[in-house]
Amino acid sequence: MSDRGQAASAAGKRALLTRRNMLITGVGMVGAGLLAARKADVSGPRDDYFIGLEKALKSAGIATPTLVVDRARLDANIAALMESLPPGMGYRIVAKSLPSLDLIAYIRAQTGSSRIMTFNLPMLEALSQAMPDADQLIGKPLPAGAARAYMHSGRFTADVRSKVQWLVDSPSRLREYADIAHGMNEPIRVNIELDVGLHRGGVVPGEALASMLRAISADELLTFSGFMGYEPHVAAIPDFGGLRDRQLRKAWNTYQGALDAAREILGAGAVERATRNAAGSPTYGFYEDTRIANEVAVGTALVKPSHYDMDTLTHHVPASFIASPVIKSFNETRIPGLEMLDGVKRAFNPNLDHTVFIYGGNWLADPVDPPGLRYNPTYGRSSNQEMLNGGSAIDLAVDDFVFFRPQQSEAVFLQFGDIAVYEDGKITDFWPVFPASA
């Protein structure tokens, strides 16, 4: 072979080796990519707490979706709240977040509070009937028609009616409530909603607030009962670079301006006697004295659903859970119309090894036990039989329970009938909830 032929042959071999190396390298990279793309199995063993709760539910004969409140954890949250309040700070129970007469009565007994924040006509009527001694501050401005229906119902004495503080957010709503008072020739108490930065309505120091205070002062049937300034937005602002503190100070400056206006128009005595309501579950801890507010409104923190896992509530513990029985259990996940891909999906996602369908579903809630259970976004949500998937450690039989944490309490608590009270390893009581209402 000529020198030229030998050189060509050698070059061809080198090219072949290069292509082979590239192929091997490419296959290796693909394999590594596939391994990297494979998700980790996040399933794990059941928590002893939920094993005990499941045993209690089964012993009580419960076999339907149930909202559970842990009394010991509830007590711990009540203690955490009360120990955090500065001297002289009052506590107002938020009814919408704790929507059960028995639950509210229990919290009243534990805290000694007779103050309730009420948010709609059905709850107002129910609480007036069951707790006629309670001072009820309406937590949102109700349409005048709702207030008129309550005042004209004939179900409540003048003394009970006088314990309601009607929230007004504008001069026009104040005039509507004044018309109700004059139509009955009966005095009513009005509390003014302040916009301290949430921008959901209410007034700020200025002419609108001053005109409302003057109108109250001039009307013998209107009594100024105080202010409400709600600032949950402050807790949502990152505690970084002083951002949160600046928003809090801004809210307090607005509130202080309203107090100054009331003192100027109504006198110092009216302000001293007034309800100065502020805060909510995320923000009550910001109030270390009573210079601005003399009471805080807290409800959700006492049961701590998952959306309240925030830095301002680390001293509270989850005290409410949804328990739902498993009605079907499979060691595979099959998606209608995509069965040919099920094996591939499981190869890349071991968290599809197990499937359960539960009794009910589609709640505002996060699965918490067994660990690693997740909703299936491809299959979708269901209010009838919710699908959940999990990895190799999931070992659920039919009639076992899956546990969830509610994301909120106010709407979710109303979906399950009576609350099951869990204490010392047993279901010890059942607390009826309010009828569903907005």
C-alpha positions in Angstrom: 0.0 0.0 0.0 1.3 3.4 -0.8 2.2 5.9 1.9 -0.9 7.9 0.8 -3.1 4.8 1.2 -1.7 4.0 4.6 -2.3 7.6 5.8 -5.9 7.5 4.6 -6.5 4.2 6.4 -5.1 5.6 9.6 -7.2 8.7 9.3 -10.4 6.6 8.8 -9.6 4.5 11.9 -9.1 7.7 13.9 -12.4 9.1 12.7 -14.2 5.8 13.5 -12.8 5.8 17.0 -13.7 9.5 17.4 -17.3 8.7 16.4 -17.4 5.7 18.7 -16.1 7.7 21.6 -18.6 10.4 20.9 -21.4 7.9 20.8 -20.3 6.3 24.0 -20.0 9.7 25.6 -23.4 10.7 24.3 -25.0 7.6 25.6 -23.3 8.2 28.9 -24.6 11.7 29.1 -28.1 10.6 28.2 -28.0 8.0 30.9 -26.7 10.4 33.4 -29.4 12.9 32.4 -32.0 10.2 32.8 -30.7 9.3 36.2 -30.6 13.0 37.2 -34.2 13.4 35.9 -35.4 10.6 38.1 -37.2 12.0 41.1 -36.4 11.0 44.6 -38.9 8.9 46.5 -40.2 11.2 49.2 -42.5 8.7 51.0 -41.7 7.6 54.5 -43.0 5.8 57.6 -46.2 7.0 59.2 -46.0 9.3 62.2 -46.9 7.8 65.6 -49.2 10.7 66.2 -51.3 10.0 63.2 -51.3 6.2 63.9 -52.7 7.0 67.3 -55.3 9.4 65.9 -56.3 6.8 63.3 -56.8 4.2 66.1 -59.0 6.7 68.0 -61.2 7.4 65.0 -61.7 3.7 64.3 -62.5 3.0 67.9 -65.1 5.8 67.8 -66.7 4.2 64.8 -65.9 7.1 62.5 -65.7 6.1 58.8 -66.4 9.3 57.0 -64.3 12.4 56.3 -64.0 14.2 59.6 -62.5 17.4 60.9 -60.5 16.8 64.1 -59.3 19.3 66.7 -56.6 18.2 69.2 -57.7 19.6 72.5 -54.2 19.5 74.0 -52.7 21.3 71.1 -55.6 23.8 71.1 -54.8 24.4 74.8 -51.1 24.9 74.0 -52.0 27.5 71.3 -54.4 29.3 73.7 -51.6 29.5 76.3 -49.1 30.7 73.7 -51.5 33.5 72.7 -52.4 34.6 76.2 -48.8 34.5 77.4 -47.8 36.8 74.5 -50.3 39.5 75.2 -48.9 42.6 77.0 -50.5 43.8 80.2 -53.9 45.4 79.6 -54.3 43.9 76.1 -57.8 42.4 75.5 -58.4 39.4 73.4 -61.3 39.1 70.9 -62.3 35.7 69.6 -62.7 35.5 65.8 -65.9 33.5 65.1 -65.4 32.9 61.4 -62.1 31.2 62.0 -63.5 29.1 64.9 -67.0 28.4 63.5 -68.5 26.3 66.3 -70.5 27.5 69.3 -68.9 24.8 71.5 -65.4 25.7 70.3 -66.0 29.4 71.0 -67.5 28.6 74.4 -64.4 26.5 75.2 -62.0 29.3 74.2 -64.1 31.8 76.2 -63.8 29.6 79.3 -60.0 29.2 78.8 -59.3 32.8 78.1 -62.0 34.6 80.1 -62.9 36.7 77.1 -66.4 37.8 76.3 -65.4 39.6 73.2 -66.2 38.1 69.8 -65.6 39.3 66.3 -68.6 38.2 64.1 -68.7 38.4 60.3 -72.1 37.7 59.0 -75.8 37.8 59.9 -76.3 34.0 60.5 -73.4 33.9 63.0 -74.4 37.1 64.6 -77.9 35.7 65.3 -76.6 32.4 66.5 -74.1 34.0 68.9 -76.7 36.5 70.1 -79.0 33.6 70.9 -76.4 31.4 72.6 -74.2 34.0 74.2 -76.3 37.1 74.9 -73.6 38.4 77.2 -71.0 38.6 74.5 -69.7 41.9 73.1 -69.8 41.4 69.3 -67.8 43.5 67.0 -68.8 43.1 63.4 -65.7 42.2 61.4 -66.8 43.5 58.0 -69.3 46.2 57.1 -72.7 44.4 56.6 -75.2 45.8 54.2 -77.7 48.0 56.0 -80.4 45.5 55.1 -78.7 42.8 57.1 -78.3 45.1 60.1 -82.0 46.1 59.8 -83.1 42.4 59.6 -81.2 41.7 62.9 -82.5 44.8 64.7 -86.1 44.2 63.5 -86.2 40.4 64.0 -87.8 40.6 67.5 -85.6 37.7 68.6 -83.3 39.7 70.8 -83.8 42.1 73.6 -82.6 45.7 73.5 -79.8 44.8 75.9 -78.5 42.1 73.6 -78.8 44.4 70.6 -76.8 47.0 72.4 -73.8 44.7 72.7 -73.2 44.8 69.0 -70.7 47.1 67.5 -71.6 47.8 63.9 -68.7 48.4 61.6 -68.9 51.4 59.3 -66.4 52.1 56.6 -67.7 55.3 55.0 -69.9 58.4 55.6 -72.6 56.9 53.4 -72.8 53.6 55.4 -72.8 55.6 58.6 -75.9 57.5 57.3 -77.6 54.2 56.5 -77.0 52.9 60.0 -78.2 56.2 61.5 -81.4 55.7 59.6 -81.8 52.3 61.2 -81.3 53.7 64.6 -83.8 56.5 64.0 -86.3 54.1 62.4 -86.3 52.1 65.7 -85.7 55.1 68.0 -82.9 53.0 69.5 -79.3 53.9 70.1 -76.6 51.8 68.3 -72.9 51.6 68.6 -70.7 52.2 65.6 -67.1 51.2 65.1 -65.1 52.9 62.3 -63.0 50.8 60.0 -59.6 52.3 59.2 -57.5 51.6 56.2 -54.1 51.1 57.8 -52.4 49.8 54.6 -54.5 46.8 53.5 -56.4 49.0 51.1 -59.6 46.9 51.4 -61.8 49.9 52.3 -62.1 52.0 55.4 -61.1 55.5 56.0 -57.8 57.3 56.8 -57.3 60.5 58.9 -58.8 63.3 56.9 -62.1 64.9 56.1 -64.1 61.7 55.6 -63.1 60.5 59.0 -63.7 63.9 60.6 -67.1 64.1 59.1 -68.0 60.7 60.4 -66.9 61.6 63.9 -68.8 64.9 63.8 -71.9 63.1 62.6 -71.7 60.6 65.5 -71.1 63.4 68.0 -74.2 65.3 66.7 -76.5 62.3 66.7 -78.0 61.2 70.1 -78.7 57.7 68.8 -75.2 57.0 67.6 -72.4 56.1 70.0 -68.8 55.9 69.0 -67.5 52.5 70.1 -64.1 52.6 68.6 -61.9 51.8 65.6 -60.8 48.6 63.8 -57.5 48.6 61.9 -56.5 45.3 60.3 -53.0 44.9 59.0 -52.3 41.3 57.8 -50.3 42.6 54.9 -47.5 43.5 57.3 -46.8 39.8 58.1 -46.6 39.0 54.3 -43.8 41.6 53.8 -40.3 40.0 54.0 -38.6 40.8 57.3 -35.6 42.2 55.4 -33.9 45.5 55.3 -36.5 47.0 57.6 -39.3 46.6 55.0 -41.7 45.0 57.4 -41.0 47.4 60.3 -41.6 50.4 58.0 -45.0 49.1 57.0 -45.9 48.4 60.6 -44.9 51.9 61.7 -46.9 53.3 58.8 -50.0 51.4 59.9 -49.6 52.5 63.4 -49.1 56.1 62.4 -52.4 56.0 60.5 -54.1 54.5 63.5 -52.6 57.1 65.8 -53.9 59.9 63.4 -57.4 58.5 63.8 -57.1 58.4 67.5 -55.9 62.0 67.5 -58.9 63.0 65.4 -61.3 61.3 67.7 -59.8 62.8 70.7 -60.1 66.3 69.2 -63.7 65.9 68.0 -65.2 63.6 70.7 -62.9 64.2 73.6 -60.3 62.2 75.5 -62.8 60.2 77.4 -64.4 58.8 74.3 -61.1 57.5 73.1 -60.2 56.0 76.5 -63.5 54.1 76.6 -63.3 53.0 72.9 -62.5 49.6 71.5 -59.2 50.0 69.7 -59.1 46.8 67.7 -56.2 45.6 65.6 -54.2 42.7 64.4 -55.1 39.1 63.4 -53.4 35.8 63.8 -50.3 36.7 61.7 -49.7 40.1 63.4 -50.9 40.0 67.0 -47.4 39.4 68.2 -46.3 42.9 67.0 -48.3 44.6 69.7 -46.1 44.8 72.8 -48.1 47.5 74.5 -51.5 49.2 74.4 -50.5 52.6 73.1 -52.3 52.0 69.7 -54.6 49.0 70.2 -56.2 47.8 73.4 -57.4 44.5 72.0 -56.3 42.0 69.3 -58.5 39.7 67.3 -57.1 36.1 66.9 -58.8 32.9 65.7 -56.9 30.9 63.1 -53.7 30.7 65.2 -55.5 28.6 67.8 -55.9 25.8 65.3 -53.0 26.7 62.9 -53.9 25.5 59.4 -51.0 25.1 56.9 -51.3 28.6 55.3 -50.3 30.0 58.8 -46.9 28.3 58.9 -45.2 31.7 59.0 -42.3 33.2 61.0 -44.7 35.2 63.3 -46.5 32.0 64.5 -43.7 29.6 65.2 -44.8 29.3 68.8 -48.1 27.8 67.7 -48.7 24.2 66.7 -51.1 22.5 64.2 -54.2 21.6 66.1 -56.7 20.7 63.3 -56.7 17.9 60.8 -58.9 16.3 58.2 -59.2 12.5 58.4 -60.5 10.7 55.3 -60.9 6.9 54.9 -59.2 5.1 52.0 -61.8 3.4 49.9 -59.4 2.0 47.2 -55.7 1.2 47.2 -53.4 0.1 44.3 -49.7 -0.7 43.9 -49.6 1.3 40.6 -50.8 4.5 39.1 -52.9 4.4 35.9 -54.0 7.5 34.0 -57.0 7.1 31.6 -55.9 7.4 28.0 -52.2 7.5 28.9 -51.8 3.9 30.1 -48.9 3.3 27.6 -46.9 5.9 29.5 -47.6 4.6 33.0 -44.5 2.4 33.2 -42.2 5.2 31.9 -43.6 7.7 34.4 -43.1 5.3 37.3 -39.5 4.6 36.1 -38.8 8.3 36.4 -41.0 9.1 39.4 -41.1 6.5 42.2 -43.7 8.6 43.9 -46.2 7.0 41.5 -45.7 3.5 42.9 -48.9 3.6 45.0 -52.3 5.1 44.4 -55.2 5.6 46.9 -58.6 7.0 46.3 -60.2 8.5 49.4 -63.7 9.2 50.6 -64.4 12.7 49.3 -61.7 15.3 48.6 -61.0 18.5 46.7 -60.7 20.4 50.0 -58.4 23.4 50.7 -56.0 21.1 52.5 -52.5 19.6 52.2 -51.9 15.8 52.7 -49.6 15.3 55.7 -49.8 11.6 56.6 -48.6 9.2 55.4 -45.6 11.3 54.3 -45.1 11.7 50.6 -48.7 11.5 49.5 -49.4 14.0 46.7 -52.3 15.0 44.5 -52.0 14.0 40.8 -52.2 17.0 38.6 -52.7 14.9 35.5 -55.6 12.9 36.9 -57.1 16.0 38.5 -59.0 16.8 41.7 -62.2 15.2 42.8 -64.8 16.0 45.5 -66.1 12.5 45.3 -63.0 10.2 45.2 -59.7 12.1 45.3 -56.6 10.4 43.9 -53.4 10.6 45.8 -50.1 9.0 44.9 -47.0 8.0 46.9 -43.8 6.1 46.9 -42.6 2.7 48.0 -43.1 3.4 51.7 -46.8 4.0 51.3 -48.7 1.0 52.8 -52.3 2.0 53.1 -55.2 -0.5 53.2 -58.8 0.1 52.5 -60.4 1.8 55.6 -57.1 3.2 56.8 -57.1 7.0 57.1 -55.2 9.7 55.2 -54.7 12.9 57.1 -54.6 16.5 55.8 -53.9 19.9 57.3 -56.6 22.4 56.3 -55.1 25.4 54.5 -57.5 27.7 56.4 -60.2 27.2 59.0 -63.1 29.5 58.2 -64.5 27.8 55.2 -63.0 24.3 55.6 -64.3 23.7 59.1 -67.9 24.0 57.9 -67.6 21.1 55.4 -67.5 18.0 57.7 -70.3 18.2 60.2 -69.5 18.0 63.9 -65.8 18.5 64.9 -64.3 15.4 66.5 -62.4 16.4 69.6 -59.2 14.3 70.2 -57.8 14.0 73.6 -55.6 11.5 75.4 -55.7 9.0 72.6 -59.5 9.1 72.3 -62.3 11.0 70.5 -63.9 12.5 73.6 -66.5 14.9 72.2 -68.2 16.3 69.2 -68.7 20.0 68.6 -71.4 21.1 66.0 -70.3 23.8 63.6 -72.3 26.7 62.3 -74.5 26.2 59.2 -72.6 27.0 56.1 -72.7 30.8 55.4 -70.6 33.5 53.7 
